[in-house]
Amino acid sequence: MTPLPIQFRPVSDSHSKMLLRWLSTPEVREWWGDPDKELNSIMNREEPGTGDADGYIVQVNETPSAYIQSWDATKLGENWKQEEPWLEDVPKGTLGIDILIGEPNMIGKGLGGNIIRAFSEKLFSEGAKRLMIDPDAGNKRAIKAYTKAGFTPFDEYWNNEGGTILMELTLDKFEATHD
């Protein structure tokens, strides 16, 4: 099978209308929350590499199709650790990943796993040693995509709002499955 041509373009102000449209779809809003708040978070990041997320528009066959970001899970502020207490136990140097498929007609077609695999390859080639992703326990489609990309569960976190499944992919495991 020929891999999809996937490219990652850094997010810019020119993407804000498209991102708001994506964040406003019921399929994305269910897992990401308030579109305006999320767009503000995406568009108001500090410079790349400072601990905030590095966001990208994912182009598949040259068509903007998804948004993906990586973030150093050990450099997040106290407000994040209050919201997500499991971040306290994340090993140094772990990069977190978040993704959304923006176009509703592309959901459920296996795109997520392919994008995450390509993004993982990018992050590992840039020096990452361990990646993690934290889907909602109820988001079965996402968990399936992350598993397809090679991620495996390593912990769970439960609170009044539900559960989070913590999944990881290490450089060693990635290399063993991609040689």
Secondary structure by P-SEA (a helix, b strand, c coil): ccccbbbbbcccccaaaaaaaaaaccccccccccaaaaaaaaaacccccccccccccccccccccccccccccccccaaaaaaccccccccccbbbbbbbbccccccccaaaaaaaaaaaaaaaaacccbbbbbccccaaaaaaaaaaaccccccccccccbbbbbbbccaaaaaaacc
